Each structure stands twice: as C-alpha cells, then as structure tokens.
C-alpha cells in the first residue's frame, strides 16, 4: 500500500510539473498524451496488482480513479483556458497589426496633405508676390501719371492766367485808347463849340 502511495505521489508530481505548469507556448500534444499515459499507468498498474487484496484497496482504487478523473478534468479545463488565451492573444496581435497599418496609412495621407498644402502655400506666396509687384508697378505708373497731370494742369492754369493778363492788358489798353480818343474828341468838341 505504501509503495502504491509513493508511486502515485511521484507520478502526480511529475504529471503536475509537466501538465499543469502555466506555459506561454502552446502545449505539445505528444507531451500531453505522454503525461496522461504516465498518469494512467501510475494509477492503473499499482491498483490492478493490489486490487485483489482487500475491499479497502478497492475503495482506494475508486478514490484514485476519481482523483485521476478530476485531474483529467482540470487538464482539459486548463487546455481550454490556454487555447482561449492563445486565441485572445492572436486576436490582439491581429488588431495591433491592423491598427499599425491604419496609423501608417493615416500618417502617409497626412504627409501627402502636408506636401499639398505646402505646395499650395508656395504657389499662393508666388502669386501674392506677383500681385504686390503689379500693384507697386501700377501705383508707380499712377503716381507718374498724376505728376504729369498736375504739371499739365499747373501749366494750363499758368497759361490761362497769362492769357487773361494779356487779354486784360489789351482790353485795358484798348479801353484807355478809346477813353483817350473820347476825351480828345470831347475836348475838341468843347473847343469847337466855344
């Protein structure tokens, strides 16, 4: 009986070490089958040799069978949990890759937009500079035309003033001659009538 317990404990420790250990990589199917076979052998061989001895041995055998069944259930549960975790990790990895691709694509679009905006701004700056140059040119032309117009206007005003002065002088001279002629004729008429 002690031999059976020792073998069971030893195989249980080995099985627990290799089967129930939390691992990051997927469980190897061969290792799992080997562990199950070892567990089954550890329980079945000693139990079958001792099964004929007493009824207490059959109770212990039933207990060991239940323990084996519970451990197998635990192993199946852990495998399922591991598979679920692996699926979740893979889904997260896929989402991460998809997100990275989306971010990369967005950054490329942003860079293209930035280049397009920079090109548009450069074109706008060139057109703005051309427009400023044209405005300055037109302003200079208008100023020179305004200066010419002012000179023509001042020249016209001076000419009108000169013409008016000449006309006034001529009119004054003609009026003075007429007055003198009238005065002379009045004086002659006075002398003649006397």
C-alpha positions as a Python dict, from the first residue, in 0.01 Angstrom:
ca = {
    (1, 'X'): (0, 0, 0),
    (2, 'X'): (283, 240, 82),
    (3, 'X'): (451, 157, -245),
    (4, 'X'): (132, 246, -428),
    (5, 'X'): (107, 579, -248),
    (6, 'X'): (471, 663, -319),
    (7, 'X'): (438, 580, -689),
    (8, 'X'): (115, 775, -716),
    (9, 'X'): (267, 1078, -544),
    (10, 'X'): (577, 1063, -762),
    (11, 'X'): (376, 1034, -1086),
    (12, 'X'): (137, 1303, -963),
    (13, 'X'): (430, 1541, -905),
    (14, 'X'): (577, 1462, -1248),
    (15, 'X'): (235, 1499, -1413),
    (16, 'X'): (168, 1823, -1229),
    (17, 'X'): (509, 1960, -1320),
    (18, 'X'): (467, 1894, -1694),
    (19, 'X'): (92, 1917, -1741),
    (20, 'X'): (-36, 2179, -1502),
    (21, 'X'): (250, 2423, -1537),
    (22, 'X'): (143, 2755, -1695),
    (23, 'X'): (337, 2794, -2014),
    (24, 'X'): (345, 3068, -2269),
    (25, 'X'): (377, 2845, -2572),
    (26, 'X'): (108, 2601, -2683),
    (27, 'X'): (103, 2262, -2510),
    (28, 'X'): (270, 1992, -2714),
    (29, 'X'): (17, 1717, -2791),
    (30, 'X'): (273, 1439, -2755),
    (31, 'X'): (376, 1567, -2416),
    (32, 'X'): (13, 1580, -2309),
    (33, 'X'): (-54, 1225, -2425),
    (34, 'X'): (266, 1102, -2261),
    (35, 'X'): (170, 1270, -1935),
    (36, 'X'): (-178, 1119, -1949),
    (37, 'X'): (-32, 774, -2022),
    (38, 'X'): (211, 812, -1732),
    (39, 'X'): (-68, 923, -1503),
    (40, 'X'): (-289, 637, -1614),
    (41, 'X'): (-1, 389, -1575),
    (42, 'X'): (92, 530, -1235),
    (43, 'X'): (-259, 475, -1113),
    (44, 'X'): (-372, 171, -1310),
    (45, 'X'): (-69, -63, -1273),
    (46, 'X'): (-30, -48, -896),
    (47, 'X'): (-403, -51, -847),
    (48, 'X'): (-458, -357, -1064),
    (49, 'X'): (-190, -558, -880),
    (50, 'X'): (-326, -463, -541),
    (51, 'X'): (-698, -474, -630),
    (52, 'X'): (-742, -832, -524),
    (53, 'X'): (-613, -789, -169),
    (54, 'X'): (-887, -617, 27),
    (55, 'X'): (-1200, -415, 0),
    (56, 'X'): (-1015, -112, 140),
    (57, 'X'): (-787, -132, -160),
    (58, 'X'): (-1087, -116, -392),
    (59, 'X'): (-1206, 196, -208),
    (60, 'X'): (-865, 348, -251),
    (61, 'X'): (-873, 248, -614),
    (62, 'X'): (-1203, 423, -658),
    (63, 'X'): (-1058, 727, -484),
    (64, 'X'): (-756, 722, -714),
    (65, 'X'): (-984, 685, -1017),
    (66, 'X'): (-1182, 987, -902),
    (67, 'X'): (-860, 1179, -846),
    (68, 'X'): (-741, 1080, -1191),
    (69, 'X'): (-1075, 1188, -1340),
    (70, 'X'): (-1061, 1520, -1153),
    (71, 'X'): (-707, 1579, -1272),
    (72, 'X'): (-806, 1497, -1628),
    (73, 'X'): (-1095, 1744, -1599),
    (74, 'X'): (-855, 2004, -1465),
    (75, 'X'): (-614, 1933, -1752),
    (76, 'X'): (-894, 1971, -2009),
    (77, 'X'): (-1006, 2294, -1841),
    (78, 'X'): (-651, 2431, -1842),
    (79, 'X'): (-607, 2334, -2207),
    (80, 'X'): (-930, 2511, -2298),
    (81, 'X'): (-825, 2816, -2099),
    (82, 'X'): (-486, 2813, -2267),
    (83, 'X'): (-646, 2783, -2613),
    (84, 'X'): (-883, 3070, -2531),
    (85, 'X'): (-591, 3283, -2414),
    (86, 'X'): (-395, 3195, -2726),
    (87, 'X'): (-691, 3296, -2941),
    (88, 'X'): (-722, 3624, -2748),
    (89, 'X'): (-351, 3693, -2785),
    (90, 'X'): (-370, 3622, -3158),
    (91, 'X'): (-676, 3848, -3192),
    (92, 'X'): (-493, 4125, -3005),
    (93, 'X'): (-189, 4076, -3226),
    (94, 'X'): (-406, 4098, -3539),
    (95, 'X'): (-577, 4410, -3406),
    (96, 'X'): (-240, 4563, -3325),
    (97, 'X'): (-110, 4490, -3675),
    (98, 'X'): (-428, 4628, -3826),
    (99, 'X'): (-404, 4940, -3609),
    (100, 'X'): (-38, 4984, -3704),
    (101, 'X'): (-128, 4960, -4073),
    (102, 'X'): (-410, 5212, -4024),
    (103, 'X'): (-182, 5452, -3837),
    (104, 'X'): (86, 5416, -4103),
    (105, 'X'): (-167, 5483, -4379),
    (106, 'X'): (-304, 5782, -4192),
    (107, 'X'): (47, 5922, -4142),
    (108, 'X'): (121, 5878, -4513),
    (109, 'X'): (-201, 6061, -4603),
    (110, 'X'): (-115, 6333, -4357),
    (111, 'X'): (230, 6371, -4512),
    (112, 'X'): (74, 6391, -4860),
    (113, 'X'): (-173, 6652, -4737),
    (114, 'X'): (109, 6849, -4578),
    (115, 'X'): (308, 6841, -4903),
    (116, 'X'): (0, 6952, -5099),
    (117, 'X'): (-67, 7235, -4853),
    (118, 'X'): (297, 7345, -4868),
    (119, 'X'): (289, 7345, -5249),
    (120, 'X'): (-37, 7543, -5244),
    (121, 'X'): (110, 7791, -4996),
    (122, 'X'): (421, 7834, -5209),
    (123, 'X'): (206, 7895, -5518),
    (124, 'X'): (-7, 8139, -5321),
    (125, 'X'): (306, 8317, -5196),
    (126, 'X'): (439, 8348, -5552),
    (127, 'X'): (106, 8485, -5678),
    (128, 'X'): (87, 8719, -5380),
    (129, 'X'): (439, 8847, -5454),
    (130, 'X'): (350, 8890, -5821),
    (131, 'X'): (34, 9074, -5724),
    (132, 'X'): (229, 9302, -5488),
    (133, 'X'): (482, 9371, -5764),
    (134, 'X'): (198, 9451, -6008),
    (135, 'X'): (32, 9677, -5751),
    (136, 'X'): (360, 9862, -5691),
    (137, 'X'): (412, 9895, -6066),
    (138, 'X'): (59, 10028, -6119),
    (139, 'X'): (100, 10259, -5821),
    (140, 'X'): (424, 10395, -5967),
    (141, 'X'): (258, 10441, -6305),
    (142, 'X'): (-37, 10619, -6145),
    (143, 'X'): (195, 10845, -5947),
    (144, 'X'): (392, 10936, -6260),
    (145, 'X'): (65, 10998, -6450),
    (146, 'X'): (-63, 11206, -6159),
    (147, 'X'): (260, 11407, -6160),
    (148, 'X'): (223, 11462, -6537),
    (149, 'X'): (-143, 11558, -6495),
    (150, 'X'): (-53, 11805, -6219),
    (151, 'X'): (218, 11957, -6438),
    (152, 'X'): (-24, 11987, -6731),
    (153, 'X'): (-288, 12135, -6500),
    (154, 'X'): (-44, 12385, -6350),
    (155, 'X'): (84, 12467, -6699),
    (156, 'X'): (-276, 12514, -6820),
    (157, 'X'): (-361, 12736, -6522),
    (158, 'X'): (-46, 12944, -6579),
    (159, 'X'): (-131, 12972, -6950),
    (160, 'X'): (-488, 13081, -6867),
    (161, 'X'): (-355, 13334, -6617),
    (162, 'X'): (-109, 13466, -6875),
    (163, 'X'): (-383, 13478, -7141),
    (164, 'X'): (-619, 13653, -6901),
    (165, 'X'): (-347, 13905, -6809),
    (166, 'X'): (-268, 13961, -7175),
    (167, 'X'): (-638, 13995, -7255),
    (168, 'X'): (-692, 14232, -6959),
    (169, 'X'): (-392, 14439, -7063),
    (170, 'X'): (-506, 14451, -7418),
    (171, 'X'): (-861, 14535, -7309),
    (172, 'X'): (-728, 14796, -7067),
    (173, 'X'): (-504, 14938, -7339),
    (174, 'X'): (-792, 14943, -7585),
    (175, 'X'): (-1020, 15096, -7322),
    (176, 'X'): (-753, 15355, -7233),
    (177, 'X'): (-708, 15442, -7603),
    (178, 'X'): (-1080, 15466, -7651),
    (179, 'X'): (-1113, 15679, -7342),
    (180, 'X'): (-832, 15897, -7457),
    (181, 'X'): (-984, 15921, -7801),
    (182, 'X'): (-1322, 16004, -7648),
    (183, 'X'): (-1162, 16256, -7419),
    (184, 'X'): (-978, 16413, -7705),
    (185, 'X'): (-1288, 16423, -7914),
    (186, 'X'): (-1485, 16576, -7620),
    (187, 'X'): (-1219, 16839, -7574),
    (188, 'X'): (-1221, 16913, -7945),
    (189, 'X'): (-1590, 16941, -7940),
    (190, 'X'): (-1570, 17178, -7647),
    (191, 'X'): (-1315, 17390, -7819),
    (192, 'X'): (-1511, 17393, -8132),
    (193, 'X'): (-1825, 17498, -7965),
    (194, 'X'): (-1673, 17782, -7784),
}
